[in-house]
């Protein structure tokens, strides 16, 4: 709750007139408790989980030829009942895990110094803090994600998230309750290191979930603004991780690609891209087309000239078609 009863009190305390944004914030938050403002996260998460995936969900259901060309795994077609089940599972976890976690975590937010008062942060301050939050979350999430792909972590926790080998937007938060709790730690570390305003915190929570929904959306649009972000993974990058599933030892990073590159856990993905480029060259010459972004025919493709410094030790049969997926173990 703001320590001012009137705008004139706030003006006197700041030594200047309030900006338009600060006036709006004063009028909205002056009589509301900090706890009530923090609990807005629950509403924002619900709206994000429910509304943001809808455009691509509708695209999946209609399967228009104009949109379908951007589908990463076009052979996979989930029914409306399957998508609804995914959403129901996510909402059940939201009601019984995410919501209560938000309600009880307020003391930790106060402890690290998230503020609700005036002045409001500048756009530069918000941008820099969000950048720090994404970097910190991405690095810590990378190592937790790698842990969840060991035998025990995957079988007992992470395999629920991998039930969708061709993910949809609703599947972004689809996970075991323990995974939701564990991955809350990386999301909290950034604000703990560089605490800011509650508005910045709201933006962080919303943007991180929107990013997760995009990378699980199943479509790789060339006009996506995030393609202009350096080292950003995107939908194609993370979709490959889901396609391989529990056996995947590639593409663990949640947002950026630098951790996978530094620690050598993107070699399978990069190798697959090289193979796919060669396949495209071959199909152009013989007039055939491949219907799966990850499908690599097991016949007629020579890889001898594409040997690299790492060993290829896994070939998986996928999608009931005669395709081979090349993946390596780090």
N, C-alpha and C positions, 0 to 999 in steps of 0.2 A: 504494500500500500504506500502510495506517495506521501511524503511528510508535509505536503502542502494542501491547504483547504481550498485555495483559490488560485487562479492563473496569476493574479498580481503577486501572490506569495511566491510562486515559482519564479516569476520574473525577477523579483527582488533577490531571491537566493542565487539565481544564475548570474545576475548582473547584466542581463540583456533580455531582449524580447524573445519569446519562444518562436521557433520556426513553425511552419504550418503543420509538419509532421508531429512535432512535439506537442502542439495544441491538441491535435487529434488524440495523441497518446494520453495526454492529461485527462481529456474529457472521458476517455474510455476506462482508464485504469485507476484514476484517483481514489475511487471508493471501493476498489476490489483488492482483496488480500493477495499477497505474493503466491500463496498456495493455490488460490483459484486461478491465477494467471498461469502458473506452471502446469496446472491440469489441462490447459488448452491443448497440450500435447496429445492427449487422448483423442480429442476431436480431430485434430489435424492428421493423426495416424489413421484413424478410421476413414476419413475422407480420402486420404491418399491411397490406402489399400483398396478402397471400394471403387473410386472413380478413375484414377489415373490409368489402370489397365484396360478400361472399357473400349477405347478406340481400336486397339489391336485385338481385343477379344472379339469385337464385331467383325473385324477384318478376317479373323480366323474362321468365324462362322459363315461368312458370306463367300470367302475364297474367290474374290474377284481376280480375273486374270491380270488386271493392271497392277494389283497389289501383290498378288501371289508370286510374282517374279522376284520379290524381295524377301520371300520367306526362306529362312536358312535351311530348314528341313521340310521341304514341301510335301514329302511323302507321308508325313505324320499328320493325321487329322483327328483331333479330339472332338468328341460330341459335346453338345451343350450341357448334357447331364454330367459329363466328366469335369467340365469347367466349373459347373455349379458346385460339384462336390469339393473341388479344390478351394473354392471361395468359402464354403461352409467350414471346411477344416481350418482355414486361416482365421475366420471369425471366431471359431471356438477357442483357438489359441489366443486370440486377441482379448476375448472376454475373460478367460481364466488365467492368462499369464501376462500378456503385455499390459493390459489395463491396470490390473492390481500392482504390477511392478512400477508403473508410472505413479500410482497413488502413494506408494510407500517410499519412493526414492527421493522425495522432496528434501529431506534433511541433508542428503549428500549434495544436492544442488546449492543449497544455502552455504554449505561448508566450503565449497570451492569458490564461492563468490560470484555466482550469477546474479546480476542486479536487475531491478525492474524500474528504477527511477529515471530521473532526468540528470544530465542531458542524454539525448539519444546518440548512439554511435554514428559516426560518419559512414558513408558508403565505402570509403577506403578501409576503414577499420573493420567493417563487416566482411569485406572481401578478403582481407588478409587473414582474419580469424577463421573464416570458412576454409581457406586454402590450408591453413595449419591443421584444422580438424580432419580434412580429407586425407592429408599426408599421414598423420598419426594413425588414423583409423585404418588406412590401407596397409600400412606396414605391419601393425599388430594383427590385423585380420588375416594377413597372408600366412603368418606362422601358426595361428590358431587353426586356420583352414587346412594347412598341411598336416597338423596333428590329427584333425578329424578324418583324414584320409589314411591313417594307419589302420590296421586290422580292427583293433578294439574300438577306436573312435568311430570308424565308419559303420561297423555292424551294430553298435549300441546306440549311436546318436545320429550320425550324418546321413545315413542311407534314406531317411525319410525325405530329406530335401532333394535327393536324387531320384525319387520316384518318377519324376518327369524328365525323361532323357531328351525330350524336345520341349523345353520349358515355355510357359506362358506367363504373362504379367502377374496373374494371381499367385503363381508359384514362388515369387520372389521371397515372401516371408513364410512360405510353407516349410516348417521345420519342427524338429523335436523341441519340447519345452526347454530341455537343458541347453540346446544350441542357442536358443533365443537368449537365455540368461548369460551364457558364455560370451556371445558376440555383442552383448550390451557393454562389455568392458571396453573394447576398442572404441565404441561410439562415445563413451564417457571420457576417455583419456584426453582427447583434444580439448574439450571445454575445461577440463581440470588443469591442463597445462596453460591454456590461454583463455581464462574466463572472460566472458563478455556480457552483453545485455541479453535479456530473455528473448528479445526479438531475434537476435542472432542465433540463439539456441533453437528457437522454433524453426528458423530457416534451415539450420543444419539438419535437424531431424527430418524435415520434409524433403529436402534436396537429396539426402542420402537414400531415403526410401524410393524417391522418384528415379534416382540413378539405378537402384537395384531392380526396379520394375522394368526400366528400359533394357538393361542387360539380360533380363529374363524374358523379354517380350517375344523373341523368336523371329524378329524381322531386322534386316540390315539395310536401312535406307541411306542412300548416298548423300541426301541433303540434311541428315541429322546434324544439328549444331555441335554436338559433342565430338564430332569427327575432327573439329578444329582445335580440340584441347590436346596439347602435347602428351604423349604416353598414355592416352586414354584407351582402355580396352574395348569397351562397347559390347554390343549384343553378339556379334560373330565370335569374338574372343571368348566370352564366357559360355556361349552355346556349345562350343567345342568341348569344354570341360564337362558339361552335362551329357553330351552325346557319348563320350567315353564312359562316363559314370564312375562307379566305385573303383575301377581299375585305373582311373586317370591319375597321372602324375604330372599333369601340365595345367597351366593357367589357374593358379590358386588365388591370384590377386583379385581383390574385390572391385577396384576402380581403375588403377593405373597398371602399366605393364613392366615398370622398371624392376620390381622385385623378382618377377619371373625371369627376366633377362639376366639380372645380376647373379641369381642363384641357379640358373640353368634349368628352370622348370617350364620353359616355353619351347623347348627344342622339338618336341613332338608336333606342336601346333605349327611352328615355322616350317618344319619338314613337310607336313601335310599340305601347307600352302604351296610349297615348291612343286610337290607332286601334282596338285590340282592345276597349277599353271601349265605344267607339261601336258596334263590331260586335256586342257582347253585347246592347246596347240594341236594335239592329235585329233580332237573332235572337229576342229575347224577344217582340217585337211580331208576328213572322211565324211563330214556332213552330219554326224550323229551328235546327240545332246545327252548330257547326264542330268537325271532328275533329282539329284540329291547333292547339296553343297558339300557333304562329306563322303559321298559315294565315290569309290575309286575302283573301277573294274579290275578283276583279278586276272584278266586275260588281255593281251595286246598292248600292255603298257610296260615299257622297259625302263628300269630305274638304275641300271648300271652306271649311267653317266651322272647320276645325282647322289652318289654316295657322299656321306658327310662324316664328321669326326665322331659321331655317336652311333651306338649300336641300335638297331631296330629289333625289338624282341617281343612285339605283341601285334597280332593280327586278329581283329574281331569281326565276326559276321554280324551285320546289322540289317534291320528293316526287311527281312525276308527276301532280300534281293542279293544277287551275286556281286557283293561289293566287299572291299577290304578296307578297313580303317587302319592307318599306320600311326602308331603311338609308341613312345619310348618311355622307359622307366629311368628316372634320374638316379 
